[in-house]
Amino acid sequence: METVDIALKQLKIGHEIRQPGEPVPEARFFRRRKALYNQGHLKAVPFEELTADQRLFLAEKLGKMEPQHVGGGMYELPDGTRVRGKEAAQQAIEKGAE
């Protein structure tokens, strides 16, 4: 059964702010994901339990989960971190998805 991370508190992710109850698909890229669970910032919820609004929001965010070019050969990952080079950014995305 696939789970989705849901924000329990307001979170700043990159340039966006997630409100409580909104899906956070970028969480799989976070290095300190376990700490966010322990501090009550995230909760894993089975996909089947998501509301229609949450599923729509999740689909929209998953469609935008590509590295964004920010200039100077730097790319910003969905979690807000920056890496140099398009190939390195794609590898980081694929590694985080595993």
Long-range contacts (C-beta under 8 A, 24 or more apart in sequence): 1-46, 1-47, 1-48, 2-46, 2-47, 3-44, 3-45, 3-46, 3-47, 4-44, 4-45, 4-46, 4-47, 4-50, 4-54, 4-58, 5-33, 5-42, 5-43, 5-44, 5-45, 6-42, 6-43, 6-44, 6-45, 6-54, 7-41, 7-42, 8-40, 8-41, 8-42, 8-43, 9-40, 9-41, 11-41, 13-78, 13-79, 13-80, 14-76, 14-78, 14-79, 14-80, 15-80, 21-54, 22-54, 22-57, 23-50, 23-54, 23-57, 23-58, 23-61, 25-58, 25-61, 25-62, 25-65, 25-78, 26-61, 26-65, 26-78, 26-79, 28-96, 28-97, 29-77, 29-78, 29-79, 29-81, 29-92, 29-93, 29-96, 30-79, 65-93, 66-93, 67-92, 67-93
